[in-house]
Amino acid sequence: MQIETVGVKFKNSNHIYSFEPNGLTLKNGDYVLVDTEKGTDLGVIVKEKENIDPSTLMSPLKKVVKKATKEMVENAEKYDKEAEKQYDIVKKIVKQFGLEMKIVKIEASYDNSRYIINFTAENRVDFRELVKKLAEVLKKRVELRQIGSRDEVRMLGGFGPCGKVCCCAQNMGEFDHVSMKMAKNQNLSLNPASISGLCGKLMCCIAYENPVYQEALKKMPKVGFQVSTKDGKGTVIYNDLLKEEVEIKFVNGDESEIKTYPLSEVHFKREEKWFWAKVKDLKICSAAVWKLFKIKIFTLLHLTVLFWQILSRQKQAILLLK
């Protein structure tokens, strides 16, 4: 039996959380109050009703309490602006305690009952005494939340090396794993300074665009391959993955020439068959090793049982002799 869910997003969060709609008619863009582990909170619907299998859930679904009124949303925005004004006060108190932490952003809960202070730090920070002092000064319940450098840029925003607003600040969703291999697939410079964003980590757009380049790479001949064209045989020296064009070098004695061809005019032998043959051999080999391992385990268990039987009989014989 499937259950109905809606996707809800909270402010300054990339993650989409599933909630039970509780019989309410909800559409994208509606603001709602939902039950969370830390009490009722304000979120926005980003996924309309869909049916899912309950077995896929990690924990029981919480419910949407009700739709938020326009006044609630306006008040929440007003409380956030008031919270941001406390930045200098919070920063001053942190400095008094001598803690190595950087205050990034201060938020207010939708009902202004508590402040959430987001900060970054190189190491773990003991802020128990700091929380007490902040609660005393701000006259609110205070929650300190340590975030990473990527979350910091997402909250504060900024412009990437491309001149556009950072991807993470444009509701791109959850952060994907980004690797140097992805940059290599896209023929980018492997100098970390050239492919890092404002957060100091590899740019999110590399992971976002990687599937397109992976599909293109499957079609293209590898650099260094010998290929055939209407002008004869040559060596691949460069692939333009987006245009699907191949640069080929032809050598004729002491002279050489480089020409560009569309992929459709380049003929070469693909390696897929060789690759899958190796995979098949590996599977057969693994099955044989596993079968041999099971035989050895069975033999060892059998010998162990025989040993204990012989030992038990010897003990019985000794007792009878006594």
C-alpha positions, 0 to 999 in steps of 0.5 A: 500500500502506497502513501501520499507525500508532499515535498517541503523545503525550508529556508536556507536549505537545499534538501527536500523533506517529505511530509504527509499532506494531512488531507490538505490540498497543496500546490507548489509555492504554498507556505505550510507549517509542519511538524519537525523534531525541533517543533513546528516550522515554516516551509514551502511546497516544492513537490506536489502530492505523490505516492511512495512505497512506505518501505523506502522511508527511513523514519515515520512521516511527520504531518503538515499542520496547516497552510500558513497565512500571508500574515505568517509569511510576512511576519517570518520575513520581518523577524529574519530582518530583525535577527540579522540586526543582531549580527554585531552584538553576537560577533562582539560576544563571541570575541569576548569568549575568544572562540575561533568561529566565524558568524555567517548568518543569524535567522529567526524561527517563524514565530520569533521564539528562537534565533538560529546562529550559523557559523563556521569553524576549523575545529570543533567548538565548545560553545555551551557557555556562549549559548547561555550568554547569547540567550541572556543578552538576546532574550531568546532561545538560541541554537548554534549551528556549525556549517561547512564552507559550501553552506556559507557561500550558499547562504551569503551568495556571490559570483562565481568565476563565470560571472554568474551567481553561484550555483549553490545560491540558486536552489540547485538542490543538494550538493553533489560529490565533485572529483578531479576526474569530472574536471578531466572529462571536461578537458578543464585545467587540473589546477585547483585554483582554476576550478575552485569556487568561492568556498575553496572547493571544486565548483558545483557546476562540474558535477552538474554538467558531468553526465553530458560529458560522460555520454559524449565521451562514450561516442568519441575516440580516445586521444591517441587512437588511430582512426579512418577518414575520407582523407585517410588514416590519422591520429586523434589529438583532440575531441570537442565533446559538445560540438562532437568534432574530432581533431586528427593529425595526418603525417606524410613523411616529414610533413604533418597536417591537422584537420577537424571532422564531425564525429559521423565522418570518423571511423574507428574500432570501439573497445566496448566488446573487449571491455565487456569480455573482460568483465565477463571473465572477471565474473566467471573468475569471481564465481570460481573463487567463491565456490572454492572458498565455500568448499574450503569452509565446509571442509574446515567445519567438517574437520572441526566437528570430527575433532570435537566428536573424537575428543568427546569420546576420549573423555567418555572412555577416560571416565569409564576407566576411572 
